[in-house]
């Protein structure tokens, strides 16, 4: 076997199954520059972290958390459990130097440098923001052998490719408590993300206390909202981690919650109730009613005091304008104002909001529908349609700054590889340097129709680590094998921050099995992935906001590990069909063949029983492939016909999941059939 295949198999068996290589090889996001040196810095119980006297709150918190996480990983009982002063201990194990406290604003310096030699680790950064990122990189560099923990001697010089690296969490459709927000802020720091976009209102709930209008939370929140004290607490918590927070109040559409509290500002006068399904709904604010702007003025006035960052997001997306079309007073208003269509009416509305926000020293941000010739260039365009070649290109060429989310919609449950390959600049059209500078960065978007506090972490992580690398490093060359190796290595480290993406899978599976052995169910989650796109909840009518989300699909992830293993193994086998690789494939097929019988051993219940048709189809598929793999077995046209039916059944949706790596199965079948002189037309 060629050396390349041996290395690939080593990667598959070790990295995909969670074992580590040298720590510096698993960094994510990758630093811009890294230089390896000979030797190691070895940890001992006298280990100290020294920071400048009168260090910023961020540095003090980051240094203390670094020590805690380091000792938890190593089990070292260190003498110095808190950071010391560089003036007193200039020869400490880690010494930190920085010039000033960073501001949470665009284009702030977030760079840092790490130098490790056998005697000391030195961190240099222009701002304290660089220091906290350096600590995160250093934690990823921790390595060990059988007897010691150590750091490889090296130098790192690092800085972000983009100034806006964000995560949006929708808390309207499914409310997420403060502890969920905080643990995800901690994980954002690991991914070197610096912007938390808080989607606070939609058709399903208004989630922030507005003291001038208590009816917003009394009538439009189901009692699930953040008090202003909680908002301040989260904003400070984010600030301590170098993360700015931008609030979103979605208007004029996606406004059912608002008009539930204020029916008088709706475009159709009636009583409203919060939405319970997914979808795009008709309730829309009346842009011709002065009361509309009075209400929004009061909301934005209070929000502006709570959120120090310069931008407020007004949404502006998916307004179909049905209520505008049906309202004769609105139509007459448009005629008087010379507004030709609903888009121009919405621009009239948006410009009113832009002036309100300016009064409170805020700039307006909105989804790409807000972009028109009349919209001031101070508006920040949030691109969700068309990717870099669509509205992003249009925005920056028309003089707007833009943030890209198309390609980073993590609620679609696309694999990490899809997000990782998203391009930040148009490929067909070359941008000028000035136009490139208007691409501020991107945001992962977590819409919450199908997530609860139990499942949300598994829908954000670890895939957002790959998005973080796209926004921090923006690699020119994409190595999917290497990306997954590093992604899974860092995935385990997220657990120490309280992220539940791994452990809550087992919580759900124990619920399904009624506390029986979940070994087989765990194995199945490594083969099956939730339906992708918006096919799980077609037309938004199958699930309500109060439906159960403790189902098998909720335990599965967007990147099923064993399915990826099979995919990579098959790819290598088809390039180089050796006996060893074939043996690995057969071992895999025999293993998945037995899952059906293993599940039958468990005491049945209605939720388990729903899985049996799925596992039976898996058993039949693997049985046919095992038969096909052995050239001693005779096959004919009837077998091929039966195999077609077996494959179709195996890849049908079951329980809102599908067997992953369908193409790999088909490619393997095609190859094995071709060896017998048969053609395989299924894809």
N, C-alpha and C positions, 0 to 999 in steps of 0.2 A: 504494500500500500504506500502511496506517496506521502511525504511528510505533511503536506497541507491537509490531507484528510485526517491524519492522526491528530493534528492540532485541532481540527474542527470537532472531532469526536470528543477530545479532551474538554473542549469548551462546552459542548452540549451536556456531557455527563456531569461536569463539575459546576459550571456557572449556572446553567438552567436549573439545576437542582439545589442551588443556594450555597455552594461552597465558594471560598474566596481564593483569589490569586493575591499577588502583592497589592497592598492597599492603594498605592499611587496609580495603579492601573484601573481602579474602579471609581475614580473621581467623577462626580456629576453635580453641576456642570463642569466640563473640562476647563481648566485654566487656559488663558490665551498663550502663556509661555511657561514651560517647565523644563528645568535642567537638572538631570540626575547627577549625583556625586557618589563617590565611594564612602562607605561607612554608615553608621547608624547613631542616632541619639537614643539612649536606653533610659527608660523611666525607672524611678525608684520612689520610696516613700517620702523622701525629702524634696520631692518635686514642688516647685513654687512657680506661680504666675505673677509677674510684676507689671503693674500699670502705673502711669504717671499720677502723681498726687493731684487731687482735685479733678480726677477724670470725670467725664460726663456720665450721666445716669446709664446711658446705653452701654458704655464700656464696662462699668461696674457690674451691671446685670449680666452682660455677655461673658465676662471673665469668670464670674461666680458659677454661671450655668455650665460653662466649659469644664470647670473643675469637677462639678457634680457628675456630669455625663462621662467624663474621663474616668473618674473613680468607679462609677457604676459599671463601666465596660471592663475595667482592668481588675477590680476587686482590691485595689491598693488602698491601704489605710494611711493616707498622707497626713503629715504633720500640719501642713498649712492648707486649711480647708477653704480659705478665702484669699482673694488677691492681695498682694503686698505692694509696697511702693518701689518704683524703679530707682528712686533716690537712695533708698535704704538697701535695696538688694539688686544692684546693677548686674550681678552675675547670676541671677535667678535662671531657672531652666528655660522659662519663656519670658522675654521682655518685650513690652509693647511701647511703641512710639507713634504719636500722631500729632498733627499740627493744630486742628481745631474741631469743634463740633459741627457736624454736617447738618444742612438744612434739608427738609423733606420737600424738595422742589425739583423741577425739571433741570436736567443737565448738571446736577450736583456731582462732585467727584466721589466715586465709590471704589476707586482702585485700591490695591494693597500689594504688598510684597512680603513673602515669607522666605527666610533663609535659615536652613537647618544644617548645623554641623554637629560633630560628635560631642561638643561641650555645651551648646546653647541653641535655642530657637529664637529668632528675632523677627518681630512683625513691625513693618513700617507702613504707614498710610497717611495720606493728606488729611483725611477726616475720620471721625469715629465710625462712620458707616463702613469704610474699608476695613476697620479693625474687626467689626462683628462678622463680616464676610470671611475674613482671614481665619477667625476661630472656627467657623463652620468647615472651611477647607481642611484645617488642621485636624479636626475630629475625624474626617474621612481618611486622613493619612495614617491614622493609628494602625499599627501592625503588630504581629506577635509571632513567636515561635513556641516551642514547647515550654520554655522557661521564663521568657521575658516579653514585655511589651516595649515597642520601640517605634521610632520614626526614621524613615529612609532619609539620608542626607540629600538635600536638594535645594533648589531655588525656584520660586514661583513669582512671576510678575503677571498681575491679572487686573482686568477691568471689563466692564460690561460693553456689549455691542450696542445695546439700546437703553435709553433712559426710562422707558416705561415697560415694566415687566409685571404683568398683573394676573390676578385671579378674581373672577366675579362669582359670588355666591348669591343665588336667588333665595331669599327667605320668605317670600310671599306665598308661593304655592305650597311649600312645606316649611314651616317655621323651624329655625335652627337655634337652639339655646346658646347663651353666651359661651358656655364651655366648649361647644362645638366650634364656634368662631375662633376662640383663642387657640385651640390645639391646631387648627389649620393655619393660623398666623405663624405659629412656631414652625410648622412644616414649610410654609412659604419662605422662611428665612433659609432653611436648608437648600431650597431650590433657587435661592438668591432672587426671589421675586420681591418687588418693592411697592406694589400698588394693590390694595384690597378694595375692590369695587363691590359695594354693598347694595344689592337690588332690594330696596325696602318697601316697594309698593307694586301692586299689580291687581289683577282681577280677583285674586283670592284672599287678599288681606293687606291692610296698611299697618306696618310693623314698627313704627317709631312714634313715641309720645310727642304730641304737639300740645303744649300747655294751653295755648290760646283756643284750641279746638279739641276738647276732650272727647267729643263725639266720634272723632276719627278712630280712636282705639276702643271706645265703648260699643260702637255699632259695626266697625269694619275690621276687627282683628281676631274675633273669637277668643279674646282675652290673651292672645299670644302676641306680645310686642316687647320692644326694648324701652325701658324708661330712659330719660335723658341722662341719669346718673350712670346707667349701664353703657350708654353710648360713649360717654366721656371716658369710662373705664376701658372700653375696647380701643378707643382712639389712642389713649395713653399706652396701652399694652402694645399696640401696633407700632407706635412711635419708638418705644424701647427696642424694637426689633428692626428699626429703619424702614418701616412700612407706612406709607401715607394711605389715608382712607378717603374714598370718594363715594358719596351717597347718590343713589338714584331714586327719584320719584318719577315714575313712568306716566307721561301725559303726551297728547290729549287722549290717546287710546289706552288700552290696558288699564282702564280707569274705573272698573266696577266697584272696587273698594271705596274710592273717593266719592262716587255718586251714591253709594249706599249711605254714607254719612251726610252727603250734601246733594240730595236729589235735585235741588233747585239749580245746580250748575250743569246738569246733564243736558245733552242736546235733545233728548226726548223726556218729557216730564212724566215720571211715574216713580213708584217705589222700587228700589233695587235690593237684591240680595247677593252676597258673595258667591262667586263661582266655585263649583266643586269638581268640575271636569277640567281637562286640558283643552286648549284650543284658542282661537282668536274670536273675541266676543265684540258685540256691537256697541256697548255703552262707551260714550265719548263725551268729553267735556265740551261745553258750548263756548266757542271762542268769541262770540258776539256779546256775551253777557259780562258786564263789568264785575259782577259778583265772583265770577271765575277767577279773575286776576286778584281780587281782594283775598280770597282763600289761599291762592298759591303764594301771594306775597307774604302772608303770615307764616306759611309753612317754610318757605325758603329763608325768611328772616331768622327763624329759630334754628333751622339746620345750619345756617352759615355760622352761627355761634358755636355749634357743636363740632363742626368739621373744619379744621384750619387750612386744609389743602385748597388750592386756588380754584379747583373745578367742582361743579355740581352737574350731575348727569340728569337730563330731563327725559331720557328714553326717546320717544318720538317715532317708534317703529310700529309697523303693522296696523296703521289706522286706515281701515277700509272706507270710512266716511259714510256708512249707510245711514246713520242718524242725521248727518248733515244733509244728505240728499233728500231725506224725507221731511225735513223741517222747512216750511215755507218762509219763516222769518229769517232763518240762516241764508236761504237762497236769495232773499231780497237784500240782505246785508251784503252778500258777495257782489250782487249786481251794482249796488251803490258804490262799493269800494273798487270796482273794476277788477275783481278777483275771478279769473277765468275757470279755475278748477279747485278741487279740494287740496291739492298740493300747495297752491298759492295761498289758500286760506290757512293751511297749517303753518306756512312760512310767516304769515301775518301773526299767528299765535306765538310761534317760536321767537320772533323778534321782540314781542312784548315781554316774553320771559327773559330774554337776553338783557333787556333794560332793567328788569327787576333784579336780576342777579348782579349786574354791574353796580347797582345801588348798594349791594352788600359786599362789594369788592370780590365777586366771584366771576369766573368765566364759565360759559355754557359748553357742555359736552352732550352729544346725542348720537343715536344710531344713524347710519348713513342716509336714512330718509330725510334728515333735516337739511341736507346739502342742496341749496338752490343758489341762483345768481344773487339773490337779495340777502342771503345770510352773511353776517359779518365774518371776516376772516379770522376773528378771534375765537370762533366756535371750533371745537375739537371734534373731528368726525370719527366715530367708532364704527369701523367697517365690519359688517357681518355678512355681506353679500358679495359674491364675485371674486373674493380673494385678492391677491396682490395685483392681478391683471384686470380686476373689475373696478369697484368703487374706490379702492385704495389709490390706484393709479389716477383715477379721475380727481380725487380729492387733492392729492399733492400737486398735480399739474395745474389745478385751479387755485393754488395758493393756500390751501388748508393744511394744518397739521392733522395727522391721522394715526389711529391705533388699530391694529388688525386683530380681529377675532375669528374671521373665516379661516377654517383649518384648525382651530383650537376649541371647537365645541365639544367638550369632553362628555356632555350629556348624551351625545350620539353613540357612545360606547364603541368608537372606532379604536383600532389598535394603536399603541404608542408609536409604532413605525409610521402611521399615517400623519400624526401630528408632527413627528420629528422631521418629516420630509417637507413640511410646509415652507414655502419660500416667502421671505419678507419683502422682496422687491419684485416688480414685474419681470417676467422672463422674455416676453415678446417685445417690450418697449424699454429702451434704455432711459433711465432717469438722469437728470443732471445732478451734480453734487448738492445743489441747493434743494432740489426736489427730494433727494434721498434723506437729507436732514429733517425733512418734514415727516418722515416715517418715524414716529417716536418709539414704536415698539409694538407689543401685542398683549393680549389677555386671554387666558383660558376662561371659558364660560361654563359655569355649572348651573344650568336650569334645573329646577327641583320638582318637576311633575312626578317623577318616579323615585325620589329619594327621601329618606327620613334621617333623623340623627343617627340611627343604627347603621345605615348603608352609605351615607354621603361620602365618608372618607374613602371607601373602596371605589367610588366613581371619580374621585379627584386624584387619588394616589394609587400606584406610583407614576401613572402616565404623565402627570404634570411635571415631574422631574425632567422628562424628555422635552417638554415645552420650555421649561426653565433654561435648559441648555441651548435651545434654539434662540432664546431671547438674550441670554448672557454671552454665549460664545459665538452663536450663528455660524456653525461649521460649514465650510464650503463643500467638503466631502462627507458623504453620509455612509456610515458603516453600520448596518442594521444589526448584525451579529454583535458587534462590540457595544452598541447602544443597549441592547437587551441584557448583555452581561453586566454592565454597570448599573442599569436600572434595577435589576433584581437584587444586586448586592446592596444598594442604598435603600431599597424598599424595607429591609429588615431594620435599618437604623431609625426609620420613621416611627417605629413602635415605641422607642424610648421617650418620644415626645407625647405619647398618648394617642397617636393616630391608630384607628381601629380597623384599618382595611384588611388586616390578616385575621385578627382574633374574632371579629364579629361574624366572619364567615362561619366559624364553628358554632357561634351562638345560634345562628339561623339553622344550621344543619341539626343541631341538637333539638331545636324546636320541631323540625320536620320528623326526626326519628323518634321523638318522644323519649329522649335521653338514652337511646340505645347507642351501640358502637357506630361511629360516624366515619370510619376509615374508608369505606367504599364510597360514601357520599362525597368525602373530600376528594377522592380520586376522580370522581365524575366532574367535579367543578374544575378540574385541571384539563378537562377535555371539551367541555361545553361552554359557550359564551352567550350572554344575553343577546336577544335580537337587536340589531344595530339600526341606526337611523331612528326614525320614529315609528317603527313597525311593531314594537311591543304594545303600544297603546294606540292602535290605529284609530284615526279620527278623534282621539282624545276621549272616547266614550266608555272604554272598558274599565278604566280605573277612576275612582274618585279620590279626592285628597285624603279621605278617611279609609280607603281600601287597605287590605293587608299587604305589607311589603316585607314579609318574612317567608318568602317563597324560594323555591330552588333557584330561580333566575336571579334573585337578590343576593344569593351566595356566590354566584359566578362572576368572573371578572372579564374585562374586555380583552385580556391577553392570557388565555388559558395556557398554563406552562407546559403541560404534556403535549398539547396540540402544537405548540411552537417547537418543542423537542422533535415531534414527528415531522413537522414541516422541514426543519433544518436537516434532519437525518435523511429524509427522502431526497432533498435537493442534492446532498452530497452523494447519495447512492446513485442517482440518475446521472451525475457527472462521472462517477467512477464506481461502477457496480461490482464491488469486491465482495468476497464471501463474508468478511467480517462485518461489513455494513449490512448485508442481507440478514446476517444472524441477529444483529441489533433490531432490525425491523420485525423479524419474526418474534423475538422476545417481547417486543412492545405489543404486537397483535395478540399474542397469547394472554398477556396481562389484561388487556381491555376486554377480551372475550369472556373472562370469568366474572366481570362485574355484575352481570345480570343475576347469576346464581348466588353471588355474595349478597345481593340485595334481597333475594327471596328468603334468605335465612332469617332476616329480621322479622320481628312481629309486625304484621301489616297494620297500617292505618290509612285513612283516605288520602293524606298528602303523599305518603310513600307509594301508595298504589298508583298514583298518577305518573310516577316515574318509570313504571315497569314496561310500558310500551316503548319508551325511549331506550331503555337498556336492552330490551329484546332486539330492537333494530340494530343496536351496536354489536350485540352478540352475533347476529346473522351476518353483518358486514365483515367483521373480523374473521368469522368462520370461512366465508367465501374467499377472503384474501389469503388465508392460511392454506386453503386447498389450492388456490391458484399459484402460490409461491413455490410449491413443490412440483417440479417438472415431471415427476413420476406419475402424477395424477392426470388422468385423461379428461379433457374437457371438450365440449361440442357447442353448437349454436344454442342449444336449449340452456346450457349453463350460462352463456353470455347474456341471453335474454333474462334469465332469472337474476343474474348479477345486476342488470340494469334496474330491475324492480327493487332489489335489496338496497342499492345505493340511493335510489330515490326516497325510499322509506327512511333510511338512516339520516338523510339530510333534510328531512321535513322539520318544520318548527315543532317542538314539543315543549310544553310548559314554559313558553316564552323564551326558549333557548334553542340554539342550533349547535350541532357538532361542528367544531372548528376545523380549519385546514381542509376544507372540501377539495380545493384544487390539488392539494398534495395527494390525497387519496386517489383522485382521478388520474393524476400523472403516473402514479405507481401502477394502477390497474392497467393503464394504456401500455406501459412498458412491458409488464408481465404478459399481457395478452399478445403483444407484438412478437414476443419470443415464441409464441405458439402459432403465429400466423393469423391472428384475429385482430379486427379493428375495433377500437373503442370510440364511440362518437359522443358519449356524454361528457359534459364539461362542467 
